[in-house]
Amino acid sequence: MKHSHAANAAIVLVIIGWFSYAYGVFSQMGDPVPWVTKAELEAHRLVAVTFMLLGVLLVLSSLWLSGYAFSSARWRSAFTTLCAVVPVVVLFFFAFVSK
């Protein structure tokens, strides 16, 4: 794979990865209605966890691709790394540091 194609793929993967992760997290928010069965809740939870894990894998693979393409596509690789790391830092800040 060419380094420029890897850098472009890394940008696409980081964006899709964060959307997939966000869908998995947000689909778990809220209380279920009382008439939903436990089997249906468990199936919904498994789908959400699958989307979250897929998102994490996509973000990690985009970081790997950006590292692979860094020698020839530095700006795109740096942009991909920022798109992967900045949301984690912001979430960490709001979860543990701010009051």
MOPAC internal coordinates of N, CA, C and O (Angstrom, degrees):
PM7 1SCF
backbone

  N    0.0000 0     0.00 0     0.00 0    0    0    0
  C    1.4483 1     0.00 0     0.00 0    1    0    0
  C    1.5287 1   108.39 1     0.00 0    2    1    0
  O    1.2310 1   121.07 1   -44.27 1    3    2    1
  N    1.3129 1   115.56 1   135.73 1    3    2    1
  C    1.4574 1   119.93 1   177.81 1    5    3    2
  C    1.5263 1   110.01 1   -68.56 1    6    5    3
  O    1.2310 1   121.27 1   -28.33 1    7    6    5
  N    1.3036 1   115.17 1   151.67 1    7    6    5
  C    1.4587 1   119.77 1  -178.89 1    9    7    6
  C    1.5264 1   111.25 1   -64.91 1   10    9    7
  O    1.2310 1   119.80 1   143.70 1   11   10    9
  N    1.3147 1   117.98 1   -36.30 1   11   10    9
  C    1.4677 1   119.39 1   179.68 1   13   11   10
  C    1.5220 1   111.07 1   -68.65 1   14   13   11
  O    1.2310 1   120.23 1   142.59 1   15   14   13
  N    1.3375 1   117.16 1   -37.41 1   15   14   13
  C    1.4641 1   119.63 1   176.49 1   17   15   14
  C    1.5271 1   111.29 1   -67.77 1   18   17   15
  O    1.2310 1   120.83 1   143.29 1   19   18   17
  N    1.3179 1   116.02 1   -36.71 1   19   18   17
  C    1.4687 1   119.82 1   177.89 1   21   19   18
  C    1.5213 1   111.06 1   -65.35 1   22   21   19
  O    1.2310 1   120.23 1   141.32 1   23   22   21
  N    1.3320 1   117.16 1   -38.68 1   23   22   21
  C    1.4646 1   120.10 1   178.88 1   25   23   22
  C    1.5237 1   110.82 1   -66.90 1   26   25   23
  O    1.2310 1   120.36 1   139.12 1   27   26   25
  N    1.3286 1   116.93 1   -40.88 1   27   26   25
  C    1.4683 1   119.63 1   177.67 1   29   27   26
  C    1.5267 1   111.11 1   -66.42 1   30   29   27
  O    1.2310 1   120.55 1   138.65 1   31   30   29
  N    1.3183 1   116.56 1   -41.35 1   31   30   29
  C    1.4626 1   119.99 1   177.79 1   33   31   30
  C    1.5211 1   111.13 1   -63.87 1   34   33   31
  O    1.2310 1   120.12 1   144.65 1   35   34   33
  N    1.3282 1   117.37 1   -35.35 1   35   34   33
  C    1.4667 1   120.88 1   179.05 1   37   35   34
  C    1.5230 1   110.70 1   -64.62 1   38   37   35
  O    1.2310 1   120.12 1   140.30 1   39   38   37
  N    1.3182 1   117.37 1   -39.70 1   39   38   37
  C    1.4700 1   120.11 1   178.41 1   41   39   38
  C    1.5203 1   110.38 1   -64.29 1   42   41   39
  O    1.2310 1   120.70 1   135.77 1   43   42   41
  N    1.3208 1   116.27 1   -44.23 1   43   42   41
  C    1.4725 1   120.12 1   179.58 1   45   43   42
  C    1.5268 1   110.44 1   -64.37 1   46   45   43
  O    1.2310 1   120.22 1   136.88 1   47   46   45
  N    1.3280 1   117.18 1   -43.12 1   47   46   45
  C    1.4612 1   120.73 1  -178.32 1   49   47   46
  C    1.5223 1   112.56 1   -65.35 1   50   49   47
  O    1.2310 1   119.85 1   141.91 1   51   50   49
  N    1.3248 1   117.89 1   -38.09 1   51   50   49
  C    1.4651 1   118.91 1  -179.66 1   53   51   50
  C    1.5310 1   110.36 1   -68.29 1   54   53   51
  O    1.2310 1   119.98 1   142.81 1   55   54   53
  N    1.3134 1   117.65 1   -37.19 1   55   54   53
  C    1.4633 1   119.93 1   178.84 1   57   55   54
  C    1.5218 1   110.81 1   -68.48 1   58   57   55
  O    1.2310 1   120.31 1   132.95 1   59   58   57
  N    1.3230 1   117.00 1   -47.05 1   59   58   57
  C    1.4675 1   120.24 1   178.80 1   61   59   58
  C    1.5266 1   110.53 1   -64.60 1   62   61   59
  O    1.2310 1   120.65 1   142.94 1   63   62   61
  N    1.3297 1   116.36 1   -37.06 1   63   62   61
  C    1.4621 1   120.37 1   179.77 1   65   63   62
  C    1.5149 1   112.67 1   -63.14 1   66   65   63
  O    1.2310 1   120.05 1   135.92 1   67   66   65
  N    1.3348 1   117.50 1   -44.08 1   67   66   65
  C    1.4638 1   119.13 1   179.27 1   69   67   66
  C    1.5289 1   111.81 1   -68.20 1   70   69   67
  O    1.2310 1   120.08 1   143.16 1   71   70   69
  N    1.3363 1   117.46 1   -36.84 1   71   70   69
  C    1.4622 1   119.27 1   176.25 1   73   71   70
  C    1.5245 1   111.43 1   -65.68 1   74   73   71
  O    1.2310 1   120.40 1   139.57 1   75   74   73
  N    1.3208 1   116.85 1   -40.43 1   75   74   73
  C    1.4592 1   120.49 1   178.09 1   77   75   74
  C    1.5254 1   111.06 1   -64.48 1   78   77   75
  O    1.2310 1   120.77 1   136.33 1   79   78   77
  N    1.3143 1   116.14 1   -43.67 1   79   78   77
  C    1.4657 1   119.91 1   178.57 1   81   79   78
  C    1.5308 1   111.13 1   -64.20 1   82   81   79
  O    1.2310 1   120.55 1   137.37 1   83   82   81
  N    1.3181 1   116.55 1   -42.63 1   83   82   81
  C    1.4672 1   120.05 1   179.89 1   85   83   82
  C    1.5310 1   110.80 1   -64.47 1   86   85   83
  O    1.2310 1   120.18 1   140.20 1   87   86   85
  N    1.3236 1   117.26 1   -39.80 1   87   86   85
  C    1.4664 1   119.24 1   177.62 1   89   87   86
  C    1.5275 1   110.76 1   -62.49 1   90   89   87
  O    1.2310 1   120.46 1   137.71 1   91   90   89
  N    1.3198 1   116.72 1   -42.29 1   91   90   89
  C    1.4585 1   119.98 1   179.03 1   93   91   90
  C    1.5173 1   112.57 1   -63.36 1   94   93   91
  O    1.2310 1   120.39 1   141.21 1   95   94   93
  N    1.3177 1   116.85 1   -38.79 1   95   94   93
  C    1.4710 1   120.43 1  -179.99 1   97   95   94
  C    1.5204 1   110.53 1   -72.99 1   98   97   95
  O    1.2310 1   120.26 1   130.90 1   99   98   97
  N    1.3256 1   117.10 1   -49.10 1   99   98   97
  C    1.4604 1   120.26 1  -175.59 1  101   99   98
  C    1.5253 1   113.11 1   -68.84 1  102  101   99
  O    1.2310 1   119.95 1   153.70 1  103  102  101
  N    1.3201 1   117.70 1   -26.30 1  103  102  101
  C    1.4600 1   118.74 1   178.70 1  105  103  102
  C    1.5251 1   111.51 1   -73.11 1  106  105  103
  O    1.2310 1   119.81 1   166.24 1  107  106  105
  N    1.3231 1   117.96 1   -13.76 1  107  106  105
  C    1.4559 1   121.38 1   177.75 1  109  107  106
  C    1.5287 1   113.29 1   -91.63 1  110  109  107
  O    1.2310 1   120.46 1   172.08 1  111  110  109
  N    1.3248 1   116.73 1    -7.92 1  111  110  109
  C    1.4585 1   119.37 1  -177.85 1  113  111  110
  C    1.5236 1   111.14 1   -79.56 1  114  113  111
  O    1.2310 1   121.51 1   -30.94 1  115  114  113
  N    1.2965 1   114.71 1   149.06 1  115  114  113
  C    1.4585 1   120.40 1   177.90 1  117  115  114
  C    1.5177 1   112.01 1    96.24 1  118  117  115
  O    1.2310 1   121.63 1   -17.29 1  119  118  117
  N    1.3043 1   114.49 1   162.71 1  119  118  117
  C    1.4533 1   120.91 1   179.21 1  121  119  118
  C    1.5226 1   109.72 1   -93.54 1  122  121  119
  O    1.2310 1   120.30 1   -39.81 1  123  122  121
  N    1.3275 1   117.04 1   140.19 1  123  122  121
  C    1.4610 1   118.98 1   177.75 1  125  123  122
  C    1.5292 1   110.84 1   -74.97 1  126  125  123
  O    1.2310 1   121.41 1   -23.71 1  127  126  125
  N    1.2911 1   114.91 1   156.29 1  127  126  125
  C    1.4655 1   118.78 1   176.44 1  129  127  126
  C    1.5240 1   108.80 1   -71.06 1  130  129  127
  O    1.2310 1   119.93 1   -27.87 1  131  130  129
  N    1.3254 1   117.73 1   152.13 1  131  130  129
  C    1.4658 1   120.28 1  -172.78 1  133  131  130
  C    1.5275 1   115.19 1   -65.43 1  134  133  131
  O    1.2310 1   119.38 1   155.01 1  135  134  133
  N    1.3192 1   118.79 1   -24.99 1  135  134  133
  C    1.4620 1   119.80 1  -174.41 1  137  135  134
  C    1.5311 1   113.83 1   -89.10 1  138  137  135
  O    1.2310 1   119.85 1  -176.97 1  139  138  137
  N    1.3193 1   117.88 1     3.03 1  139  138  137
  C    1.4603 1   120.59 1   177.28 1  141  139  138
  C    1.5243 1   108.92 1   -80.29 1  142  141  139
  O    1.2310 1   120.98 1   -45.98 1  143  142  141
  N    1.3271 1   115.74 1   134.02 1  143  142  141
  C    1.4620 1   119.74 1  -177.80 1  145  143  142
  C    1.5224 1   111.16 1   -74.44 1  146  145  143
  O    1.2310 1   121.84 1   -19.39 1  147  146  145
  N    1.3439 1   114.09 1   160.61 1  147  146  145
  C    1.4611 1   119.17 1   179.75 1  149  147  146
  C    1.5216 1   111.43 1   -66.13 1  150  149  147
  O    1.2310 1   120.09 1   146.48 1  151  150  149
  N    1.3079 1   117.43 1   -33.52 1  151  150  149
  C    1.4659 1   120.36 1   178.78 1  153  151  150
  C    1.5251 1   110.95 1   -65.37 1  154  153  151
  O    1.2310 1   120.66 1   140.54 1  155  154  153
  N    1.3168 1   116.34 1   -39.46 1  155  154  153
  C    1.4626 1   119.94 1   178.09 1  157  155  154
  C    1.5278 1   111.30 1   -68.34 1  158  157  155
  O    1.2310 1   120.07 1   141.31 1  159  158  157
  N    1.3225 1   117.48 1   -38.69 1  159  158  157
  C    1.4588 1   120.70 1   176.21 1  161  159  158
  C    1.5254 1   111.52 1   -63.96 1  162  161  159
  O    1.2310 1   120.88 1   139.27 1  163  162  161
  N    1.3177 1   115.93 1   -40.73 1  163  162  161
  C    1.4625 1   119.89 1   179.05 1  165  163  162
  C    1.5275 1   110.85 1   -66.68 1  166  165  163
  O    1.2310 1   120.08 1   140.28 1  167  166  165
  N    1.3149 1   117.45 1   -39.72 1  167  166  165
  C    1.4676 1   120.54 1   177.38 1  169  167  166
  C    1.5282 1   110.71 1   -64.04 1  170  169  167
  O    1.2310 1   120.62 1   138.88 1  171  170  169
  N    1.3251 1   116.43 1   -41.12 1  171  170  169
  C    1.4605 1   120.47 1   178.45 1  173  171  170
  C    1.5286 1   110.77 1   -65.75 1  174  173  171
  O    1.2310 1   120.11 1   141.63 1  175  174  173
  N    1.3090 1   117.40 1   -38.37 1  175  174  173
  C    1.4610 1   121.37 1   178.20 1  177  175  174
  C    1.5218 1   110.92 1   -65.68 1  178  177  175
  O    1.2310 1   120.22 1   139.42 1  179  178  177
  N    1.3266 1   117.19 1   -40.58 1  179  178  177
  C    1.4613 1   120.30 1   178.98 1  181  179  178
  C    1.5260 1   111.60 1   -65.05 1  182  181  179
  O    1.2310 1   120.17 1   142.47 1  183  182  181
  N    1.3197 1   117.27 1   -37.53 1  183  182  181
  C    1.4689 1   120.46 1   176.40 1  185  183  182
  C    1.5235 1   110.10 1   -65.14 1  186  185  183
  O    1.2310 1   120.24 1   136.85 1  187  186  185
  N    1.3211 1   117.14 1   -43.15 1  187  186  185
  C    1.4640 1   120.85 1   179.98 1  189  187  186
  C    1.5293 1   111.13 1   -64.39 1  190  189  187
  O    1.2310 1   119.99 1   137.22 1  191  190  189
  N    1.3168 1   117.62 1   -42.78 1  191  190  189
  C    1.4570 1   121.07 1   179.06 1  193  191  190
  C    1.5319 1   110.25 1   -65.45 1  194  193  191
  O    1.2310 1   120.40 1   143.34 1  195  194  193
  N    1.3212 1   116.83 1   -36.66 1  195  194  193
  C    1.4600 1   120.52 1   176.84 1  197  195  194
  C    1.5201 1   110.91 1   -62.39 1  198  197  195
  O    1.2310 1   120.03 1   135.98 1  199  198  197
  N    1.3279 1   117.55 1   -44.02 1  199  198  197
  C    1.4604 1   120.64 1   177.54 1  201  199  198
  C    1.5204 1   111.41 1   -64.40 1  202  201  199
  O    1.2310 1   120.05 1   140.90 1  203  202  201
  N    1.3344 1   117.50 1   -39.10 1  203  202  201
  C    1.4646 1   119.85 1   177.98 1  205  203  202
  C    1.5212 1   111.53 1   -64.55 1  206  205  203
  O    1.2310 1   120.02 1   133.69 1  207  206  205
  N    1.3292 1   117.56 1   -46.31 1  207  206  205
  C    1.4574 1   120.31 1   179.90 1  209  207  206
  C    1.5258 1   111.78 1   -66.29 1  210  209  207
  O    1.2310 1   120.42 1   142.52 1  211  210  209
  N    1.3224 1   116.81 1   -37.48 1  211  210  209
  C    1.4562 1   120.21 1   176.21 1  213  211  210
  C    1.5194 1   110.63 1   -63.11 1  214  213  211
  O    1.2310 1   120.45 1   139.38 1  215  214  213
  N    1.3254 1   116.75 1   -40.62 1  215  214  213
  C    1.4602 1   120.57 1   177.35 1  217  215  214
  C    1.5118 1   112.18 1   -62.34 1  218  217  215
  O    1.2310 1   120.31 1   136.75 1  219  218  217
  N    1.3225 1   117.01 1   -43.25 1  219  218  217
  C    1.4660 1   120.67 1   178.97 1  221  219  218
  C    1.5254 1   110.25 1   -64.12 1  222  221  219
  O    1.2310 1   120.29 1   137.29 1  223  222  221
  N    1.3327 1   117.05 1   -42.71 1  223  222  221
  C    1.4586 1   119.77 1   178.90 1  225  223  222
  C    1.5258 1   112.10 1   -65.02 1  226  225  223
  O    1.2310 1   120.38 1   142.29 1  227  226  225
  N    1.3241 1   116.89 1   -37.71 1  227  226  225
  C    1.4604 1   119.79 1   178.40 1  229  227  226
  C    1.5307 1   111.26 1   -66.90 1  230  229  227
  O    1.2310 1   120.25 1   139.14 1  231  230  229
  N    1.3220 1   117.14 1   -40.86 1  231  230  229
  C    1.4657 1   120.09 1   178.54 1  233  231  230
  C    1.5305 1   110.47 1   -65.85 1  234  233  231
  O    1.2310 1   120.10 1   137.81 1  235  234  233
  N    1.3211 1   117.42 1   -42.19 1  235  234  233
  C    1.4578 1   119.87 1   178.21 1  237  235  234
  C    1.5249 1   112.13 1   -66.50 1  238  237  235
  O    1.2310 1   120.15 1   140.95 1  239  238  237
  N    1.3189 1   117.32 1   -39.05 1  239  238  237
  C    1.4676 1   119.17 1   177.80 1  241  239  238
  C    1.5242 1   110.90 1   -68.98 1  242  241  239
  O    1.2310 1   120.09 1   147.42 1  243  242  241
  N    1.3237 1   117.42 1   -32.58 1  243  242  241
  C    1.4635 1   118.65 1   176.16 1  245  243  242
  C    1.5231 1   111.00 1   -67.76 1  246  245  243
  O    1.2310 1   120.33 1   144.89 1  247  246  245
  N    1.3207 1   116.97 1   -35.11 1  247  246  245
  C    1.4674 1   119.48 1   175.12 1  249  247  246
  C    1.5221 1   111.20 1   -65.24 1  250  249  247
  O    1.2310 1   120.47 1   140.46 1  251  250  249
  N    1.3185 1   116.70 1   -39.54 1  251  250  249
  C    1.4578 1   119.96 1   177.48 1  253  251  250
  C    1.5218 1   110.50 1   -64.06 1  254  253  251
  O    1.2310 1   120.26 1   134.40 1  255  254  253
  N    1.3374 1   117.10 1   -45.60 1  255  254  253
  C    1.4591 1   120.61 1   178.87 1  257  255  254
  C    1.5248 1   112.00 1   -63.64 1  258  257  255
  O    1.2310 1   120.23 1   142.58 1  259  258  257
  N    1.3107 1   117.17 1   -37.42 1  259  258  257
  C    1.4672 1   118.77 1   178.66 1  261  259  258
  C    1.5226 1   110.99 1   -67.90 1  262  261  259
  O    1.2310 1   120.03 1   145.10 1  263  262  261
  N    1.3111 1   117.54 1   -34.90 1  263  262  261
  C    1.4576 1   120.03 1   174.13 1  265  263  262
  C    1.5158 1   112.23 1   -67.43 1  266  265  263
  O    1.2310 1   120.63 1   142.83 1  267  266  265
  N    1.3228 1   116.41 1   -37.17 1  267  266  265
  C    1.4603 1   121.39 1   177.04 1  269  267  266
  C    1.5215 1   111.05 1   -64.61 1  270  269  267
  O    1.2310 1   120.00 1   142.36 1  271  270  269
  N    1.3235 1   117.60 1   -37.64 1  271  270  269
  C    1.4559 1   121.81 1  -175.30 1  273  271  270
  C    1.5180 1   113.28 1   -93.77 1  274  273  271
  O    1.2310 1   119.52 1  -175.71 1  275  274  273
  N    1.3109 1   118.53 1     4.29 1  275  274  273
  C    1.4656 1   120.47 1  -173.65 1  277  275  274
  C    1.5248 1   113.49 1   -63.08 1  278  277  275
  O    1.2310 1   119.81 1   148.16 1  279  278  277
  N    1.3078 1   117.97 1   -31.84 1  279  278  277
  C    1.4674 1   120.05 1  -175.35 1  281  279  278
  C    1.5250 1   112.65 1   -65.06 1  282  281  279
  O    1.2310 1   120.07 1   149.94 1  283  282  281
  N    1.3461 1   117.48 1   -30.06 1  283  282  281
  C    1.4724 1   118.42 1  -177.49 1  285  283  282
  C    1.5220 1   113.51 1  -115.82 1  286  285  283
  O    1.2310 1   119.65 1   161.30 1  287  286  285
  N    1.3122 1   118.28 1   -18.70 1  287  286  285
  C    1.4713 1   120.81 1  -178.53 1  289  287  286
  C    1.5243 1   108.50 1  -129.22 1  290  289  287
  O    1.2310 1   120.83 1  -108.77 1  291  290  289
  N    1.3126 1   116.01 1    71.23 1  291  290  289
  C    1.4674 1   120.28 1  -172.53 1  293  291  290
  C    1.5181 1   113.22 1   -68.43 1  294  293  291
  O    1.2310 1   119.90 1   138.07 1  295  294  293
  N    1.3249 1   117.79 1   -41.93 1  295  294  293
  C    1.4622 1   119.96 1  -177.16 1  297  295  294
  C    1.5155 1   111.11 1   -66.97 1  298  297  295
  O    1.2310 1   120.40 1   136.98 1  299  298  297
  N    1.3212 1   116.84 1   -43.02 1  299  298  297
  C    1.4639 1   119.72 1   179.36 1  301  299  298
  C    1.5251 1   111.09 1   -67.97 1  302  301  299
  O    1.2310 1   120.29 1   143.10 1  303  302  301
  N    1.3010 1   117.05 1   -36.90 1  303  302  301
  C    1.4638 1   120.07 1   177.63 1  305  303  302
  C    1.5213 1   111.39 1   -67.62 1  306  305  303
  O    1.2310 1   120.43 1   139.70 1  307  306  305
  N    1.3197 1   116.78 1   -40.30 1  307  306  305
  C    1.4614 1   120.02 1   177.27 1  309  307  306
  C    1.5240 1   110.93 1   -66.40 1  310  309  307
  O    1.2310 1   120.34 1   141.10 1  311  310  309
  N    1.3327 1   116.96 1   -38.90 1  311  310  309
  C    1.4669 1   120.75 1   177.62 1  313  311  310
  C    1.5252 1   110.72 1   -63.19 1  314  313  311
  O    1.2310 1   120.40 1   137.78 1  315  314  313
  N    1.3351 1   116.83 1   -42.22 1  315  314  313
  C    1.4621 1   120.84 1   178.02 1  317  315  314
  C    1.5196 1   111.19 1   -62.94 1  318  317  315
  O    1.2310 1   120.56 1   137.18 1  319  318  317
  N    1.3205 1   116.54 1   -42.82 1  319  318  317
  C    1.4624 1   119.88 1   179.11 1  321  319  318
  C    1.5249 1   111.12 1   -63.98 1  322  321  319
  O    1.2310 1   120.37 1   138.78 1  323  322  321
  N    1.3213 1   116.90 1   -41.22 1  323  322  321
  C    1.4673 1   119.68 1   176.74 1  325  323  322
  C    1.5221 1   111.41 1   -63.76 1  326  325  323
  O    1.2310 1   120.06 1   138.85 1  327  326  325
  N    1.3241 1   117.49 1   -41.15 1  327  326  325
  C    1.4713 1   120.65 1   179.00 1  329  327  326
  C    1.5169 1   112.10 1   -66.00 1  330  329  327
  O    1.2310 1   120.13 1   155.07 1  331  330  329
  N    1.3096 1   117.37 1   -24.93 1  331  330  329
  C    1.4607 1   120.25 1   179.05 1  333  331  330
  C    1.5186 1   112.34 1   -88.03 1  334  333  331
  O    1.2310 1   119.75 1   145.61 1  335  334  333
  N    1.3225 1   118.08 1   -34.39 1  335  334  333
  C    1.4609 1   121.13 1  -171.53 1  337  335  334
  C    1.5272 1   112.78 1   -93.52 1  338  337  335
  O    1.2310 1   119.64 1   141.15 1  339  338  337
  N    1.3227 1   118.30 1   -38.85 1  339  338  337
  C    1.4663 1   121.26 1  -175.92 1  341  339  338
  C    1.5324 1   112.41 1   -59.31 1  342  341  339
  O    1.2310 1   118.49 1   135.05 1  343  342  341
  N    1.3548 1   120.48 1   -44.95 1  343  342  341
  C    1.4680 1   117.80 1   177.93 1  345  343  342
  C    1.5236 1   113.79 1   -61.71 1  346  345  343
  O    1.2310 1   120.26 1   146.16 1  347  346  345
  N    1.3276 1   117.11 1   -33.84 1  347  346  345
  C    1.4636 1   119.87 1   177.88 1  349  347  346
  C    1.5286 1   110.32 1   -66.25 1  350  349  347
  O    1.2310 1   120.25 1   137.49 1  351  350  349
  N    1.3184 1   117.13 1   -42.51 1  351  350  349
  C    1.4619 1   121.24 1   179.22 1  353  351  350
  C    1.5256 1   110.61 1   -64.94 1  354  353  351
  O    1.2310 1   120.18 1   137.80 1  355  354  353
  N    1.3285 1   117.26 1   -42.20 1  355  354  353
  C    1.4633 1   121.09 1   179.25 1  357  355  354
  C    1.5221 1   110.54 1   -64.34 1  358  357  355
  O    1.2310 1   120.16 1   134.93 1  359  358  357
  N    1.3360 1   117.31 1   -45.07 1  359  358  357
  C    1.4662 1   120.10 1   178.11 1  361  359  358
  C    1.5223 1   111.45 1   -62.65 1  362  361  359
  O    1.2310 1   120.20 1   139.02 1  363  362  361
  N    1.3205 1   117.22 1   -40.98 1  363  362  361
  C    1.4595 1   120.57 1   177.20 1  365  363  362
  C    1.5205 1   111.05 1   -62.44 1  366  365  363
  O    1.2310 1   120.74 1   137.58 1  367  366  365
  N    1.3276 1   116.20 1   -42.42 1  367  366  365
  C    1.4573 1   119.84 1   179.61 1  369  367  366
  C    1.5229 1   111.45 1   -61.44 1  370  369  367
  O    1.2310 1   120.47 1   131.51 1  371  370  369
  N    1.3289 1   116.71 1   -48.49 1  371  370  369
  C    1.4601 1   119.36 1  -178.24 1  373  371  370
  C    1.5211 1   113.03 1   -71.92 1  374  373  371
  O    1.2310 1   119.96 1   154.66 1  375  374  373
  N    1.3205 1   117.67 1   -25.34 1  375  374  373
  C    1.4573 1   120.03 1  -179.34 1  377  375  374
  C    1.5165 1   112.98 1   -81.27 1  378  377  375
  O    1.2310 1   119.95 1   141.83 1  379  378  377
  N    1.3409 1   117.70 1   -38.17 1  379  378  377
  C    1.4476 1   119.58 1  -171.21 1  381  379  378
  C    1.5246 1   115.48 1  -119.75 1  382  381  379
  O    1.2310 1   119.42 1   151.90 1  383  382  381
  N    1.3097 1   118.71 1   -28.10 1  383  382  381
  C    1.4614 1   120.06 1  -172.23 1  385  383  382
  C    1.5270 1   111.98 1   -95.59 1  386  385  383
  O    1.2310 1   120.02 1   131.30 1  387  386  385
  N    1.3132 1   117.56 1   -48.70 1  387  386  385
  C    1.4719 1   119.04 1  -176.18 1  389  387  386
  C    1.5175 1   111.36 1   -75.00 1  390  389  387
  O    1.2310 1   121.12 1   -28.11 1  391  390  389
  N    1.3088 1   115.47 1   151.89 1  391  390  389
  C    1.4673 1   120.56 1   178.87 1  393  391  390
  C    1.4732 1   111.24 1  -129.06 1  394  393  391
  O    1.2310 1   120.10 1   180.00 1  395  394  393

